Amino acid sequence: MAAIHDRNPKLHRRTLLRNGLASLGAVTVGLPLLEEMMLSSASAATAQVPVRAFNVFFGLGIPAPLQDEGYDGVLEPLKPLRDKLLIMRKVDQVRCDESGINAHFDGSAAAFTAEPPDGEAKSGGPSIDQVVRDAHHPKGMPPGMVPTLIGGTFFRRSRISRYVHSYRSDGTVAATMQEKPRDLFERVFGSVTTGANGEEDFLKKRLRKSVLDSVVEQYKLMTGPKSQLGKASRAKVTDHLDRVREFEQRAYQMSALQADAPPPPPASKLLHGGVADPGGEGIDITLDELTNEWRLMADLYALAIEMDRARFGSITFLAAGERIRLTGDYEYGGRKIFTFDDQRQLKKSGSGGCSHEFWHRFKPDKDNEALRAHVHMKMREVAYFLGRLDETQEANGQSILENSMITVSTESGDGRHNDVKRELSGIFHAVTGASGRFKSGQIADLDAEGIDVYNTMLDAMDCPSGLGPEDREKTRVDEILA
């Protein structure tokens, strides 16, 4: 821990609680922003925040006619964050069309890369988060930090581009996908060993104790009667670490974590891996099961960002072409929106009874009630994650959400498979302000290619290189720039 001086104590904003126990490797728990980390009100106004870039993917897309309704339609759950988002409509990914493949594959590979897939296990190029990472950390991330964090809640797995949305410059996945909340927790707080240039990282040991057990003495010092922190800061530290403990207990589903307890069985009650969706026929799941798992994943991912354990990566809420048979009452804003019962409403079993089929049946001149409810629910869950990042204020007075480049996208602009060009046109996109770089608070109809939108974003993020062939003429999309 950084020294706290007797007079006019100051802490660096990156001050951390640490312990190097051999059984845990390096465990790091970040602190919230404290008054003692602020040099002065003047310097706080110009304080630097880290460059961050994360990709948020949701499956199956939003038909372009529904996007046109703005916040009065399926985008309603994003409305509370509208001043901090730039909604980008009419973004075209047709250049990523692969003959013989539908938009679930090539559209998903195009998300955040603007390139078609390169086989079943690679993208055709890097994702925007990794281009930003390479530009700002060419020698790798600081020691102890997760180089790239990839997580999500999904069940369809036939091709990697369905669910992974962070790729290196050679098109390979940037890190191992974490699809269980407990595994994500261990990935963030467990022992991490890195290979050459910090590119190859993996979990070395499973946690055998609470992460907070490793910092208990420092915690007592900072919050006890001899602490040189002010009363308000001591309360912040206590609340902050209580929240870490809460998320840890949720991840492990234990009423209390004993210091000498072995790890319990995996906490997730949902199927994952190859058994999650045998044969692509889909799975039965309730709305509560889906959202409870996702929200814990979203909480843990947001916690990793808040503690500066991760600055780059992607998170997925349902894979491209996801096949689930969802049931349960869906409510938003104190009102009932819909009762999900996919199989009964579609009057089919197996894959034919999955919500996936509502996208294939989309008709612009119909009410599309079930599809609307599904998209509205997806936006509610995306908004949940974004809202978590809006809770933490940084030294410059802005939230993590406002300071970061958080890009939201999906695979198609129309789920009907009879017109690939239409499927890959009108792809929904949204981006946060990234410390004032992008024109948040607006809905923009861009009529632009995804590759030009992404390259404009990368240029604004001070990246010397972009996406696509070097000899391709690039078009700047000024409408998105602040």
N, C-alpha and C positions, 0 to 999 in steps of 0.2 A: 504494500500500500504506500502511496506517496506520503511523504512526511507532512504533518499538520503543524504549522508553526504556532507558537503561543500567541503571537500578536497578529491580528488581522489575518486569520488563516485563509489560505487559498488552496483549492484542489484543482488539478487539471481535469478538464471535462472527460477525459478518457480514463479517469481513476477507476480501478477495478478491485474487487475482492478476489484473492487468488489463494491457491494451495497446490503444492506439487506432490500430493500423496502418491506413492508408487502404485497403489491399487487402482487409482483413478487416472493416472497420467495427469495431464494439465486440464484442470477445471477452472473456468473463468466465469464469474457472475458479475455483470455490469451493474453500475449504479445509475439511478435516475439523475437528471440534471438538478444540482443543488446550488443554493445561493453562493456557497463557498467556491464553486467552480467558475463564478462570474468575476472577472477582474474589475469591471466597472460597467455601468449602464451604457457608456459610450462604446466600449469594446464589445459588449454583448450584442449590440446592434449590428456589428460587422463581423461577428464570430463566424468562423468557417465551420461548415458541416461536411461530412464525408459525401463523396459522390456515390450514389447507389442507383442500381437499375434492376428492376424485377419485372418478370412477365407473368401476367395472370390470365390463364386460359379457362374458358368454359366450353363445354361440348355442344355440338349440333347447330350453333349459330342463331341468328335472329333474322328472319325474312325481312328484306329491305322495306316492304310496305309498312311493317310494324315499327321499324326504326323511325319512319317518317312521322309517327305520332308523338315523338319526343317524350317528355316526362309525363304526358297525360296517358300513356299506354304502358307497355311492358317495362319501360325504363323507369317507372315510378320509384322503385326502391333506391335508385341513384340520385334522386332529386335532393335529398338532404345534403349531398356532397357536390351539388352542381357548380358551386362557386370554385371548387378545387379540381374540376375535371374539364377537359376539352373532349367533347364527343365528336368523333370523326366519322361521317357517313360517306357513302359512295367511294369506298376504297377498293381498288380492283387488284385481284391476285391471279388474273387469267394467265399471266406468263408462267405460272407454276403448274399449269395443266399437264398431266402426264397421260398419254394415250392409254386407255384401258383401265384407268384408275378413277374412282369418283372423288368428290370433294372431301369426303371423310379422311382420305389419305393425303392427297396433294394439297388440299386446303389447310389441313392441320400442319403439314410440314412447312407450308408457307407462312404460317403465323409466326411473326417475330424474325423470320429469316428472308422472306420474299423469294424463296427458292423452292423448287420441287424436291421431293425426297431423292436420295441417292441409294436406292435399294431399300431393304426393310429395316436396317439398323442405323442409317445415317441420314442426316439432312444434306441438302445440296450446298450448304454454307453455314457460316456462324449465325447465331442469334444476336439480337441487338444488345442484350445485357452483357454478353461476352466480348463484344467489340468495345463497349465502354470499359469493361474491366481491363482488357488488354491495353487500352489507351492510358488508363490512369494507374495501373499497377503492372507495368511490363515485366517486372522482376518477380511477380507473385504477390500474394496477399501477406499482410503482417503475420508473424508467427502466432499460432493459436487460434486464428480466425478460420472459419469454414470457407474454403476458397469459393465454392459455389454450392448453394443450397437448393435442392430440387425436392419438392414434396407434392402431395395431392391426394385426393379421394376419387378413385376411379375403379372400374372393373373390366373394361374392354381392353384387350392387350395384343391384338393380332399383329400390329406394327408399332414400333417404338414411337413414331411420330404422333400416334394417337394421344399419348399422355405425357411424353417428355417434351419440354419446350425451352431447353437451354442447351446450345451446341457450341463446341469449339470451332476454331477457324477451319479445321479439316472436316467438319461435319459430324464428328463423333460427339456422343453425349458428354456434357460437361461434368457430370457427377452421377453417382448412384441415386436412383429415385427412391425416396422414402415414402411409403404408402400407408404406414401405420403410425399413429401419433406417438406411441412409445419409441419407435425406431427414430423418428425425427427428433424427439427429445434427446435420445442418446447420441445422435449424430451431432447435435449442437453442443451438448455439455459433456459428452464422453471424451476419451482420449483420442486425439486425431494425430496421425502421423502423415507427413507429406513426402512425396517423392521429388524428383528433379523439378526445379522451378515452381514447386508447390502445385503442380498440375494434377498429380495422382494422389488422391487422399482416400482414406478409408478408416472405419472404426476399428481401433486396435483392441480395446477391451470393453466388455459390457459393464455398466455401472453396478456396483455392489452396495453403494450407499446413496443416501440423498446427496445431491450436489451441494446443498446448503450445509451438510455436516462437515464439508471440507473447508468452509469459511466461517465456522461458528465463532472462533475466537476473535477474528477481526470484526465480525458482526457485533459481538458483545462490546468490543472496544468503541465502535463507532456510535452505538446507541445507548451505552451505559452512562452512569453519572459522571465519569471522567472524560467523556467525549468532548472534543473541542468544536463539534458541530453545533449549530444553533438548534433550538427546539423544533422549529419547522423542518429543518433538514433531517433531524433524527427521526421525526415522524414519517418523512418521505422514505427514508431507508427502510424502516420497519414495514411500511405498507408495501413497498416494492418487493422485499424479500418474502413477505407473506404471499404475494401473488405468484412468485416463483414456486413456492411450496404448493400453492393451490393447483397450479397447472401440472406440477410434477405428480401430485396425488391423483389428479384426473387421468394423466397419462398411464399411471400404473394401477389405478383403481384400488387404492389401499386407503384405509382410514388413517393410517399413520405409517411412516417409513422409519424403520428401525435402522440404526447405524450399522449393525452387524447382520442385517437381513440379506439373504440371497435374493436375486431378482425373481419376481413372481412370473407366472406364465404370461404370454403376451396379452395385453389388456383388450385389444380390439376384438369385438364379438362378430365382426363381419368377415366374410371370406376375402382373401387377398391372394395375389399370385396367380399361377396357372389354374387353380381350382375355382377362382372367382367367377369365371364365365366359360364353363366348358362348352366347346363347340360354337361359341358365339350366340347361344340361344337366349342369353340374358339371365338376370337374377331377380328374385322377388325381394323387395325391400320396402320398409315403411319410411314415411317422410321423417319421422323422429330418428330412426336409425341413421339415415343418410345425413341429416343436418347435425346431429349430435357428434358424429365422427368428424365431419368437415369442420365444425366450429372449434373443436379441440385442436385439429390440425392447423387451422387458421390462427388460433390463439398462440400456439407454440411457435409458428413461423413468425408471427408479428413480434413475439417476445425475443426471438433470435435477432431480429432487426433492431429492436429497441436497445438491446444490450450490446449492439455493435459486434455481434458474433458472425453476422452475415451481411454482405452488401450487394451481392449479385445472385441471381438464380431465377427460378420459376416455381409457380404453384398452380395446380390444376384442380378445378372443380368439375368432375365428370369428363371422360375422355371423348375424343372425336368419335362420332357414331355410336355413342354409349347406348347400351341396351339394358334398360332396367324396367321392371314392372312395378311401378310405384303405387303405393296406397297411402291414404291418410288425408285428413282435413288440412287445408292450407289457409292460413290467416295472415293478414298483413294490416298494420295500422288499426287494429281493433275490429276488423271486419273479416268475414269469411270470404275468401276469393274463389275457392273451388274445392271439390272433393276428388282427390286423385284415386283412380281405380283403373289403371291403364288396360289391363287385360279384359275387364268387363266392358269398358267403353269401346275398345277396338274389336271386341267379339272374336278374338283369336287367342290361341295359346302359343307358347314358345316365343321365338323372336318376333312373330307377327303380333304378339300382344304387348310389345314394349313401346315406351313413349317415343322412341326413335321413329315409329311409323307416323306419328302426327306430323312430323316435318315432311315426310314424303307425300302426305296427303294435303299439304298446305294449298289453299285456294284463296287468292287475293280478294275475291268477291264474297267470301264466306266469313263467319265470325271466328272460326278457328279457336273455339273456346278452350279446349284442352291444351293446345299448343301455347296459347297466350299465358295460361296459368303456369305451365312448365317454365317458360322463358322468364316470367315475372319472378318465379321462385329462384331461378338461377341468379337473377340480378339482385335479389334480396341477399343471397349468400355471398356474392361478390362484394356487395356493399358492406356486408358484415366485416369482411377482411379489411377492406379499405378504411372502414370506420375505426377499426382497431389501431391503424397506423396514424389516424388523425387525433388520437387521444394524447399522444406524447409530444410536448413542446420542446423544441431544441433551443440552443443558445441564441439563435438569431430571431427567436420569437415565433417561428413558423413550426408547424407540425412535421413529423417524419413524412407524412403523406405529401405535404406541400413541397418538401425539400428533395424528394426522390423522384426518379423517373419510373413511375409504375405504369406499365402499358397493359391494357386489357384487350384481348381479342379472342377470336374463335375461328371455325373452319369454313363457314359458308354464309352466303347472303340469301340463299334460297335452298331449301332442303330437297327439292324435287330433282331426281337424277336424270331427267330427260333433256337437260340442257346444261352442259358443263360450263359454258360461258356465263350463264345466269347464276349458276351455283357459286362461281368464283368472283362475282361482281357484287358490289354493295356489302362488303365484309365489315361488320361492326368493329370499330376501334375506339378506344378512349385512352387518354394519357393525362397524368397529373402535371402540375406546373414545373417540376424540377427546378426549384429555386428561381422561379420567374422566367424560365427559358421559353415556356409554351403558354399559349393564350388560353388559360383556363377560364371557366365561367361561360363557355359558349358551346353551341352546337354548329359544326361547320360541315357543309356539303363540299367535299374536296374535288370530286371528279378526277382523282389521281391514282396512279399505280402505287401499290404498297411499297415497292422498292424505293420510290422517290420520297414517299412519306418517311420511311425509316431512315434513309440517308440524310434527309433534312434534320431529323431528330438527332442523328449521330453527329452531324456537323455542329448543332447547337450544344452538344455535350462535349465539344472539343476533341473529337476523335479524328485523327489524321486519315484513317482509312474508312471505307464504307462497304456496302454490299454490292454484289453483282459484278459482271465483267468490267475490267478497267476501261475498255474501249466503248462501253455503253454511254451514250450521252445522258447526263443526269439533269433532271428537272427539279429545281428548288420549289418547295411547296410553302410559300411565304405565309399563307393563311394560318398556319399553325403556330407561327413564331410570335412571341410577345413583343 
